[in-house]
Amino acid sequence: MRWPRLSPPVVFRLVAGGLVVLILVAAGLHLRHLPRDVGVPDLGPPGSYDPLAAGLARCQALGMKADGDPACAAIWAENRKRFFAPETAR
């Protein structure tokens, strides 16, 4: 059986497809070795403690468990109040 001649557009598509596969493999290997620790959230400059920011960070750390937490519901309500009416919430 004889192989058909490869025209330049076919060669270009093969090379482009190979490069896409190579880039995806390289990205996968790179992401595989990234550190998974996100660390402590930044709560602002030192000395400016905001209990709302600390509560939001705690609720974020809880993840899906925060949905049933009444303290998180109150913190989110206060955050919405500050966001939508910033001049009256303080």
Stockholm file with secondary structure:
# STOCKHOLM 1.0

chainA/1-90         MRWPRLSPPVVFRLVAGGLVVLILVAAGLHLRHLPRDVGVPDLGPPGSYDPLAAGLARCQALGMKADGDPACAAIWAENRKRFFAPETAR
#=GR chainA/1-90 SS CCCCCCCHHHHHHHHHHHHHHHHHHHHHHHHHTSCCCCCCCCCSSTTCCCHHHHHHHHHHHHGGGGGGCHHHHHHHHHHHHHHHCTTTCC
#=GC SS_cons        CCCCCCCHHHHHHHHHHHHHHHHHHHHHHHHHTSCCCCCCCCCSSTTCCCHHHHHHHHHHHHGGGGGGCHHHHHHHHHHHHHHHCTTTCC
//
